[in-house]
């Protein structure tokens, strides 16, 4: 089996006890964002599987948008990443 050479780690351990790999992230160029995909990107950045810069480039996100996701997830949990929950958690 051939593994592509990457700059960062292939997998990381999450604080909840699970593991996360690059395969758990949404595909590059994702345009439709549901809460689960946002949460995966936030977990990837927090656990240092990927850098903020990589996530912003791969998913065409602004720094403000990514920081907002990270802040809402940290403050209120992954449920706050739902679009319908914006008014409730602001």
C-alpha positions as a printed NumPy array, in Angstrom:
array([[  0.   ,   0.   ,   0.   ],
       [  1.326,   3.414,  -0.958],
       [  0.911,   6.375,   1.421],
       [  1.333,   9.854,   0.027],
       [  4.011,  11.954,   1.704],
       [  2.49 ,  14.786,   3.739],
       [  4.002,  17.65 ,   5.683],
       [  1.939,  17.159,   8.838],
       [  0.771,  14.13 ,  10.803],
       [ -1.291,  11.431,   9.1  ],
       [ -3.563,  10.971,  12.106],
       [ -4.068,  12.646,  15.473],
       [ -5.732,  11.617,  18.709],
       [ -8.682,  13.753,  19.728],
       [ -9.277,  14.856,  23.341],
       [-12.529,  12.816,  23.369],
       [-10.475,   9.685,  22.772],
       [-11.054,   9.172,  19.045],
       [ -8.68 ,   9.473,  16.114],
       [ -8.903,  11.788,  13.131],
       [ -7.211,  11.418,   9.758],
       [ -7.159,  13.523,   6.608],
       [ -9.845,  11.195,   5.242],
       [-12.247,  12.478,   7.915],
       [-12.095,  16.012,   6.512],
       [-14.485,  17.184,   3.771],
       [-13.108,  17.085,   0.207],
       [-11.12 ,  20.112,  -0.94 ],
       [-13.264,  22.686,  -2.671],
       [-16.389,  21.903,  -0.652],
       [-18.945,  24.651,  -1.227],
       [-22.026,  23.416,   0.66 ],
       [-21.402,  23.59 ,   4.383],
       [-23.492,  21.578,   6.816],
       [-22.779,  21.506,  10.554],
       [-20.998,  18.131,  10.415],
       [-18.526,  19.328,   7.782],
       [-17.864,  22.556,   9.669],
       [-17.278,  20.546,  12.857],
       [-14.808,  18.255,  11.051],
       [-12.772,  21.241,   9.844],
       [-12.824,  22.805,  13.325],
       [-11.663,  19.518,  14.918],
       [ -8.91 ,  19.204,  12.304],
       [ -7.6  ,  22.706,  13.012],
       [ -7.895,  22.385,  16.803],
       [ -6.095,  19.043,  16.892],
       [ -3.375,  20.404,  14.572],
       [ -4.061,  17.815,  11.882],
       [ -4.16 ,  20.738,   9.451],
       [ -3.149,  24.368,   9.784],
       [ -5.541,  27.302,   9.651],
       [ -3.87 ,  28.434,   6.438],
       [ -4.335,  25.029,   4.812],
       [ -8.023,  24.936,   5.781],
       [ -8.629,  28.474,   4.504],
       [ -6.948,  27.696,   1.172],
       [ -8.452,  24.228,   0.676],
       [-12.003,  25.316,   1.456],
       [-11.817,  28.938,   0.239],
       [-12.691,  30.292,   3.706],
       [-11.937,  33.721,   5.069],
       [-10.072,  34.039,   8.365],
       [-13.156,  35.65 ,   9.889],
       [-15.401,  32.755,   8.824],
       [-13.074,  30.056,  10.154],
       [-12.476,  31.943,  13.407],
       [-16.243,  32.287,  13.818],
       [-16.737,  28.549,  13.436],
       [-13.99 ,  27.818,  15.953],
       [-15.341,  30.328,  18.476],
       [-18.966,  29.154,  18.192],
       [-17.945,  25.519,  18.506],
       [-15.784,  26.233,  21.553],
       [-18.426,  28.359,  23.247],
       [-21.614,  26.41 ,  22.484],
       [-20.643,  23.054,  20.967],
       [-21.029,  21.723,  17.452],
       [-24.791,  22.402,  17.459],
       [-24.049,  26.113,  17.183],
       [-22.554,  25.518,  13.719],
       [-26.007,  24.889,  12.242],
       [-27.202,  27.754,  10.077],
       [-30.626,  27.696,  11.723],
       [-29.015,  28.197,  15.147],
       [-27.236,  31.481,  14.323],
       [-29.739,  33.755,  16.09 ],
       [-29.933,  31.496,  19.121],
       [-26.194,  31.512,  19.844],
       [-25.254,  35.09 ,  18.905]])
